[in-house]
Amino acid sequence: MSEYRTLVGEAVQNIPGSTGVVEGQVWYDSTNPTTFKLQAFQTAAWSSGGSRSNNTFRGAGFGTITDAVSSGGTQTPPLPAGPINATTEVYNGTSWTSGTSAPLNLGYVTAGGTSPAGIVNTGESPPGSGTTTIEYASGTWTTGGTQNYAAQNAIGAGTQTSYIQAGGVFQPSYTEKNNADSYNGTSWTSITNYPAVIAKGGGAGNYAAAFFYGGSPTPSSGTLTNNWTGSAWTTGPTIPTASSNMNQNNSGPADGALNAGILTTTTCLLYDGTSWSTDQTASNASPDGMSGAGGALPTAGLLKWGSPGSAAVTCEEYQGAKEATKSITTS
């Protein structure tokens, strides 16, 4: 049998900890000399995640693929939507367990940040104010600053100390707004209005650099995107498919948005900071859901859930295209 040295013209290197390996390289670690490693390219893919117990959509969702928080939401089935709740669950990358209930019922919210430092801007069904902000820190809820305008189904993105929100609707008219606010961890500040009236769109980034996309009313706003530069809105690339009621990767960066759960389809679109492209198809159409994104897409993981029916408890995990290490066991 030919040896690797004969076939390739060089010996397999001992590289402890895989430091400095490049795509296509074969190596081994002397701590496990019978297993070769190959640095290969892994395509993006969706897979099944753990199931939630709280059968809801349009609640709060934030965190990462291995440490996510889900709270509140509108109960299903049946549709139309039922009452909202304060039930909280936490995800460890495998399964969901019960968490500390939110201090008020959460519905039609925006949210972001991480499990140690999360933010939820409540939409609250009437008689709620639609201006309440609550913060989450590893199981503890506290009250944050009061928003400057009342909204449900707004677009939001960012962290507990660098958050941006725009648009939404509220009683009694429920017409889309173009208001915009920023949050610094203590208080809200009104910023330049969003370029269009908008609700139920997607968002990524934070106050320093954000990317908002799609939303209702469709089709007029469904293909629109806008970048926030920290001081102004600029027009971004048009979405190939008019999108509203989609999942949001509201904790991810502005140059890595995944448009998933577009209405009732399983189509997913990936934005890389310059243009949109069609990405891997999800197993479930789960619009109106929430996602926890950790790190920069497309390489990071993302967790989504939504409606209708069983999709409100069924979660899917997304792993973006990236280099990955594979084992080659010798005989």
Secondary structure, DSSP 8 states (H G I E B T S, - for coil): ---HHHHHSS--EE-GGGTT--TT-EEE-TTSTTEEEEEEEE--EEEE----SS-EESSEEEEETTEEEEEEEEE-SSSS---EEEEEEEE-SS-EEE----SS-B-S-EEEE-SSSEEEE----TTS-S--EEEEETTEEEE----SS--BS-EEEEETTEEEEE--B-TTT---B--EEEE-SS-EEE-S--SS-BBS-EEEE-SSSEEEE--BSTTTTTT-EEEE-SS-EEE----SS---S----TTS-TT-EEE---TT----EEE-SS-EEE----SS--TT-EEEEESSTTTSEEEEE--SGGGGT--EEEE-SEEEEEEEE--
